[in-house]
Amino acid sequence: MRTPAILALLATPAFVPAQSLACHDLQGIGPIAQELLAAFPLTGNSVVRVDQAGTNLYAQAFGSFTLQEVVPIASATKTLSAVLLMSLVDSGLLSLDDRVSLYLPEWNVGSRALITLRMCFTHSSGLPGSHPAISDNTITLRQAAQTLATVPLQGVPGAAFAYGGVSMHVAGAVCEVAAGQPWAVLFQQRVATPMQLTTTDYNAFGPTQNPRIAGGARCNARDYATVLDMLRRGGVWNSVTVLSPASVATILSDQTSALPIVNSPHPTNAPYGIGIWLDRRDSQGRTLLASGVGAFGFNGWVDLAHDATGVFLVRNQNGNTTPYVMRIWAECDAALLPRGVACAGSGSPACAAGTWLNGTQQSKAGNLDFALLAARAPLGQPGALVLGDLLPAGLPLADLWVFVGPQIHAVTGLVAGADGRAELAAPLAPTLAGATFGLQSVWLSPNPCLQLGLQASHALRIDVLP
């Protein structure tokens, strides 16, 4: 491509004011949700909500659903239950490493006496995944735990990861005994009321005294987003402390990657925290994105890389909806600016579709996983990423606007994939704290309207955080 010609003109002293246009949006989510609706006219109705730093950026209902739609969320319940469990831990009523048998005497038999609450909430207890007792609405949660105490173990406690709902059910009974109140009352007092949840309860399959701790909740998108935002904030919501920072860190920390997997419904066998999947982690093992996922397709996620949360509410099947959720995540990756990353200028030329440029994580000194992400680039075409000083105003170059210069520090080549995306690792050394620099991508383009045969993205301003 003709990058040298661009670099040669960057020193031109003529400047004109840059356009101050927003460089990204989330409008690409709508067509994805509409595709699901077209593929499943009866069960493709959905609600999508995305928030960043506590501000709602996107909320849209599709098909017959409204934004207030309440649906059963199946195993996404596990994250809600984890919040209640850790609230009791914070109050000193129990510990994750307490044995179930400490509270339920019938469990003090054989190897089942070794099962801890941590094992119960990380699917490593050795208990079977399912049993009729967890869905029996004629008994109480405590009675269900007594029945489950007679069920043979499928494995050695603590030895392997085997996904299911029985172990969390038993842990729920422990919570009732430790706190001296029914699960529904505990959830209302410790979770729903502090966060003003108006639609969330454990009656997805009817009123019951035997709530499905691992799969019986229902809610709307706003309620689940509120819980996720509390986790994003480290345990605080609307100035109310729901969980301690330590408890949130525990929920979002890897509990299972050292264990062999007996069975897992996760498409990539991601590790598990406390009641939540850890879908993305950095090279140091720190969680970047975690999700609560249900068999009916519901998905709620905490995106720590972008300081964001999201909810995809649907009543379908997880196997059908997962590819659409992955595409929504990709849209969020491209659109949501992490801390320390800001837009500058605009794409050019005017006749070309705008190419996006973004950072993948907060631009913090010492973040060796920081990378640059281009999206909506010309499909399969080569490009260049230009690093230099950010211009206070755009510099015209034929039909392009250049926003980086006049001194160029580096030019790196990259190629857009068939989806118009390209990613380039850009580790930030610890010594870069306080540094500021600009970036802009330029692409070879087959668009016939272009004078130079090139199109450019907007620029990025990178402020390296300490």
C-alpha positions in Angstrom: 0.0 0.0 0.0 1.0 3.6 -0.3 1.9 4.3 3.3 5.2 6.2 2.5 3.2 8.8 0.6 1.1 9.4 3.7 4.1 9.7 6.0 5.8 12.1 3.7 2.9 14.5 3.9 2.4 14.3 7.6 4.8 17.2 8.2 2.8 19.6 6.1 2.1 22.6 8.3 -1.5 23.2 7.1 -4.1 22.1 9.7 -7.9 22.1 9.6 -10.3 21.4 12.4 -11.1 17.7 13.0 -14.6 16.4 12.9 -15.8 15.6 16.4 -17.9 12.6 15.7 -18.5 9.6 17.9 -16.4 6.8 16.5 -18.2 3.7 17.7 -21.8 2.6 18.5 -23.7 -0.6 19.4 -26.1 -0.5 16.5 -24.6 -3.7 15.1 -26.3 -5.6 17.9 -29.8 -5.1 16.4 -29.2 -7.0 13.2 -27.8 -9.9 15.2 -31.0 -10.1 17.4 -33.1 -9.8 14.3 -31.3 -12.7 12.7 -32.2 -14.9 15.7 -35.8 -13.8 15.5 -35.9 -14.7 11.8 -34.3 -18.1 12.5 -36.7 -18.8 15.4 -39.9 -16.9 14.8 -41.6 -18.4 17.9 -38.7 -18.4 20.3 -36.4 -15.7 19.0 -37.9 -12.8 20.9 -35.2 -11.2 23.0 -34.0 -8.2 25.0 -30.4 -7.0 24.8 -28.9 -4.5 27.3 -25.4 -3.2 27.6 -24.1 -0.8 30.3 -20.6 0.7 30.7 -19.3 2.3 33.9 -22.9 2.2 35.3 -24.4 4.0 32.3 -26.9 2.3 30.0 -25.7 2.5 26.4 -28.1 0.0 24.8 -31.4 -1.5 25.7 -33.7 -2.9 23.0 -36.5 -5.5 22.8 -37.0 -7.6 19.7 -40.1 -9.5 18.5 -43.0 -9.6 21.0 -40.8 -9.0 24.1 -40.7 -5.7 26.0 -37.8 -4.3 28.0 -39.7 -5.5 31.2 -40.0 -9.1 30.0 -39.5 -11.6 32.8 -38.2 -15.1 31.8 -36.9 -18.2 33.7 -33.1 -17.9 33.5 -32.2 -21.6 34.3 -28.6 -21.9 35.3 -27.9 -18.2 35.2 -29.6 -18.5 38.6 -26.3 -19.9 39.9 -24.7 -16.4 39.9 -27.6 -15.0 41.9 -27.2 -17.8 44.4 -23.5 -17.2 44.6 -24.2 -13.6 45.6 -26.4 -14.7 48.5 -23.9 -17.4 49.6 -21.1 -14.9 49.7 -23.3 -12.4 51.6 -23.6 -15.0 54.3 -19.8 -15.5 54.2 -19.4 -11.8 54.7 -21.7 -11.9 57.7 -19.6 -14.6 59.3 -22.4 -17.1 59.3 -20.5 -19.6 57.3 -17.2 -20.1 55.3 -16.7 -21.5 51.8 -14.5 -24.2 53.2 -17.0 -25.3 55.9 -18.1 -28.9 55.4 -21.8 -29.4 54.7 -21.9 -31.9 57.5 -21.2 -29.1 60.0 -24.8 -27.9 59.4 -26.5 -31.0 58.0 -25.8 -34.0 60.4 -27.0 -36.6 57.9 -24.1 -35.6 55.6 -21.5 -36.7 58.2 -21.2 -40.1 56.7 -18.3 -41.6 54.7 -16.6 -39.5 52.0 -19.7 -37.2 51.7 -18.6 -35.8 55.1 -15.7 -34.2 53.2 -17.9 -32.1 50.9 -17.5 -28.3 51.4 -19.6 -25.4 50.4 -16.8 -24.4 47.9 -17.1 -27.8 46.3 -20.8 -27.4 46.1 -20.6 -24.1 44.3 -17.8 -25.1 41.9 -19.3 -28.4 40.8 -16.5 -30.5 42.4 -18.4 -32.2 45.2 -18.6 -35.6 43.5 -22.4 -35.5 43.7 -24.5 -36.3 40.6 -25.6 -33.5 38.4 -29.4 -34.0 38.8 -31.9 -35.7 41.0 -35.8 -35.5 41.2 -35.5 -34.0 44.7 -34.3 -30.6 43.4 -37.5 -30.1 41.4 -40.0 -31.6 43.9 -42.3 -28.8 45.0 -44.1 -30.9 47.6 -41.1 -30.8 49.9 -38.9 -28.2 51.5 -35.3 -27.4 50.7 -34.2 -28.9 53.9 -36.1 -32.1 53.2 -34.5 -32.2 49.7 -31.1 -32.1 51.3 -32.0 -35.0 53.5 -33.1 -37.1 50.5 -29.9 -36.1 48.6 -27.8 -37.4 51.5 -28.8 -40.9 50.5 -27.7 -40.5 46.9 -24.4 -42.3 45.9 -21.5 -40.1 45.0 -20.3 -40.1 41.4 -16.8 -39.1 42.3 -14.3 -38.2 45.0 -15.1 -34.9 46.7 -12.8 -32.2 45.3 -11.2 -34.4 42.7 -13.0 -33.3 39.4 -15.3 -30.8 37.8 -18.7 -32.2 36.9 -21.4 -29.7 36.1 -24.8 -30.0 37.7 -27.4 -28.6 40.1 -27.5 -31.1 43.1 -24.5 -29.8 45.0 -25.7 -26.2 45.0 -29.1 -27.4 46.2 -27.5 -28.9 49.2 -25.5 -25.8 49.8 -28.8 -23.8 49.7 -30.1 -25.9 52.6 -26.9 -25.2 54.5 -27.5 -21.5 54.0 -31.0 -21.8 55.4 -29.8 -23.7 58.5 -26.8 -21.3 59.1 -29.0 -18.2 58.8 -32.1 -19.6 60.4 -34.4 -18.3 57.6 -35.8 -19.7 54.3 -33.9 -19.1 51.1 -36.5 -16.8 49.7 -36.4 -14.6 52.7 -32.6 -14.5 52.7 -32.5 -13.6 49.1 -35.1 -10.8 49.5 -33.3 -9.3 52.5 -29.7 -9.6 51.4 -29.9 -9.3 47.6 -33.3 -8.1 46.1 -34.1 -5.3 48.6 -30.6 -3.7 48.7 -30.5 -3.6 44.9 -34.2 -2.8 44.3 -34.8 -5.9 42.3 -38.5 -5.9 41.4 -38.9 -9.0 39.3 -36.4 -11.5 40.6 -37.4 -14.6 42.6 -37.0 -18.4 42.6 -40.5 -19.2 41.4 -39.8 -19.7 37.8 -41.6 -23.0 37.9 -44.2 -22.0 40.4 -44.3 -21.1 44.1 -42.2 -23.5 46.2 -40.5 -24.1 49.5 -37.9 -26.1 47.7 -36.3 -23.4 45.4 -34.0 -24.6 42.7 -30.8 -23.0 43.9 -29.0 -23.7 40.7 -31.8 -23.1 38.2 -35.1 -21.8 39.5 -34.9 -18.0 39.2 -36.7 -15.6 36.9 -36.1 -12.0 36.3 -36.0 -9.2 33.7 -32.9 -7.7 32.0 -32.8 -4.7 34.3 -32.6 -6.8 37.5 -29.9 -9.1 36.3 -27.9 -6.1 34.9 -28.1 -4.6 38.4 -26.6 -7.7 40.0 -23.8 -7.7 37.4 -23.1 -4.0 37.9 -22.7 -4.7 41.6 -20.1 -7.3 40.8 -18.4 -4.9 38.4 -18.2 -2.3 41.1 -16.6 -4.7 43.6 -19.7 -5.3 45.7 -21.4 -1.9 45.9 -24.5 -0.8 44.2 -26.1 2.7 44.6 -23.9 3.4 47.6 -25.1 0.2 49.3 -22.5 -2.5 50.1 -24.0 -5.8 49.0 -20.7 -7.8 49.1 -17.2 -7.2 50.3 -14.5 -6.7 47.6 -13.0 -9.9 48.8 -16.2 -11.9 48.1 -16.6 -10.4 44.7 -12.9 -11.3 43.9 -13.6 -14.9 45.1 -16.7 -15.2 42.9 -14.7 -14.1 39.9 -11.5 -16.1 40.6 -10.6 -19.4 39.0 -11.7 -22.3 41.2 -11.5 -25.2 38.8 -8.9 -25.1 36.1 -6.6 -27.4 38.0 -9.3 -30.1 38.1 -10.0 -32.7 35.3 -13.3 -32.1 33.6 -15.9 -35.0 33.8 -18.6 -33.0 32.0 -19.1 -29.3 31.1 -21.7 -27.6 29.0 -19.4 -24.7 28.2 -18.3 -24.6 24.5 -14.7 -24.0 25.4 -14.5 -25.8 28.7 -13.9 -22.5 30.5 -13.0 -22.6 34.2 -15.5 -21.8 36.8 -15.6 -19.3 39.7 -18.2 -19.3 42.4 -21.5 -19.8 40.4 -20.2 -18.2 37.3 -18.2 -19.1 34.1 -14.8 -17.4 33.6 -14.9 -17.0 29.8 -11.9 -14.8 29.3 -8.7 -14.4 31.4 -5.5 -12.6 30.8 -2.0 -14.2 30.8 -1.8 -13.8 34.6 -5.1 -15.7 35.1 -7.1 -12.6 36.0 -10.7 -12.7 34.9 -11.6 -10.4 32.0 -15.1 -11.6 31.3 -17.4 -13.8 33.3 -20.9 -15.0 32.5 -24.0 -16.5 34.0 -25.6 -18.8 31.3 -28.9 -20.7 31.3 -30.2 -23.6 29.3 -33.0 -21.5 27.9 -30.4 -19.1 26.2 -30.3 -16.4 28.9 -26.8 -14.9 29.2 -25.5 -12.1 31.5 -21.9 -11.1 31.6 -19.4 -8.9 33.5 -16.8 -7.4 31.1 -14.0 -6.2 33.3 -11.8 -5.4 30.4 -14.2 -2.7 29.2 -15.8 -1.9 32.6 -19.1 -3.1 31.3 -22.0 -5.5 31.8 -24.5 -7.0 29.4 -27.6 -9.1 29.3 -29.1 -11.2 26.5 -32.6 -12.2 27.6 -34.4 -14.9 25.6 -36.4 -18.1 26.1 -35.0 -20.5 23.5 -32.2 -23.1 23.9 -28.6 -22.3 24.8 -27.2 -24.3 21.9 -29.2 -22.1 19.5 -28.4 -18.8 21.0 -24.7 -19.1 22.0 -23.4 -18.1 18.5 -25.5 -15.0 18.6 -24.2 -14.1 22.0 -20.6 -14.5 20.8 -21.4 -12.1 18.0 -22.8 -9.6 20.4 -19.7 -9.9 22.5 -17.6 -9.1 19.4 -19.7 -6.0 18.8 -19.1 -4.9 22.3 -15.3 -5.6 22.0 -15.2 -3.3 18.9 -17.4 -0.5 20.3 -16.7 -0.1 24.0 -13.7 2.0 24.7 -11.6 0.7 27.7 -10.2 3.1 30.3 -7.3 5.1 29.0 -8.5 4.7 25.3 -10.3 7.6 23.6 -11.5 8.4 20.1 -10.0 11.3 18.1 -10.9 12.6 14.7 -13.0 10.6 12.2 -12.7 8.0 9.5 -12.1 9.0 5.9 -12.8 9.4 3.1 -16.4 10.3 3.4 -17.5 7.9 0.7 -16.1 4.8 2.5 -17.6 3.0 5.4 -15.9 3.9 8.7 -13.2 1.6 10.0 -13.1 1.2 13.8 -10.0 1.1 16.0 -10.0 0.2 19.7 -8.0 -1.2 22.6 -8.9 -4.6 24.0 -8.3 -3.7 27.6 -7.5 -0.7 29.8 -4.2 0.9 28.8 -2.5 0.4 32.1 1.3 0.5 32.4 2.6 -3.1 32.7 -0.4 -4.6 31.0 1.3 -7.0 28.7 -2.0 -8.3 27.3 -3.0 -4.9 25.9 -3.8 -5.2 22.2 -5.3 -3.1 19.4 -8.4 -4.2 17.6 -9.5 -3.0 14.1 -13.1 -3.7 13.0 -15.1 -3.0 9.9 -11.9 -2.8 7.8 -12.0 -3.8 4.1 -12.4 -7.5 4.1 -9.2 -9.5 3.6 -7.2 -6.4 2.8 -3.8 -5.3 4.1 -3.4 -2.3 6.3 -0.9 -0.4 8.4 -1.1 0.9 12.0 0.6 4.2 12.4 1.9 5.2 15.9 2.9 8.8 16.6 1.9 12.1 18.2 -1.8 12.8 18.1 -2.5 15.9 16.0 -4.8 18.5 17.6 -6.6 18.7 14.2 -6.9 16.6 11.1 -4.4 17.0 8.3 -5.8 16.6 4.7 -4.2 14.2 2.4 -6.2 14.0 -0.9 -9.4 12.4 0.3 -8.0 11.2 3.6 -7.7 12.9 7.0 -4.6 12.1 9.0 -4.7 12.5 12.8 -1.2 11.2 13.7 2.0 13.1 13.2 4.1 14.9 12.2 6.6 12.6 13.9 5.9 8.9 13.3 7.3 6.4 15.9 6.3 3.2 14.2 4.3 1.7 11.3 3.2 -1.9 11.6 1.4 -3.9 8.9 -1.7 -6.0 9.5 -4.3 -7.8 7.5 -8.1 -7.7 8.0 -9.8 -11.1 8.2 -12.8 -12.2 6.3 -14.9 -10.6 9.1 -13.1 -7.2 8.7 -11.2 -7.6 12.0 -7.6 -7.6 12.9 -5.8 -7.7 16.2 -2.3 -6.6 17.1 -0.6 -7.3 20.4 0.7 -4.0 21.9 2.1 -4.8 25.4 2.5 -1.7 27.6 5.8 -1.7 29.6 5.7 -0.5 33.2 7.9 2.4 32.3 5.2 3.9 30.0 3.0 5.2 32.9 1.8 8.7 32.1 2.7 8.5 28.4 0.3 9.6 25.7 0.3 8.7 22.0 -1.9 8.5 19.0 -2.7 5.6 16.6 -4.5 5.5 13.3 -5.0 2.6 10.8 -4.9 2.9 7.1 -6.2 0.2 4.7 -6.0 -0.7 1.1 -9.5 -0.6 -0.2 -11.3 -1.8 -3.4 -13.9 1.0 -3.1 -13.9 2.7 -6.5 -14.8 6.1 -5.0 -11.4 6.5 -3.3 -8.7 8.8 -4.9 -5.8 7.1 -3.2 -7.2 3.7 -3.0 -6.9 3.9 0.8 -9.3 4.4 3.7 -8.4 5.4 7.2 -10.0 4.8 10.6 -10.5 7.5 13.2 -7.5 7.9 15.5 -7.1 6.7 19.1 -5.6 8.6 22.0 -3.9 6.2 24.4 -3.2 7.5 27.9 -1.1 5.0 29.7 -2.5 4.7 33.2 -0.2 4.2 36.2 
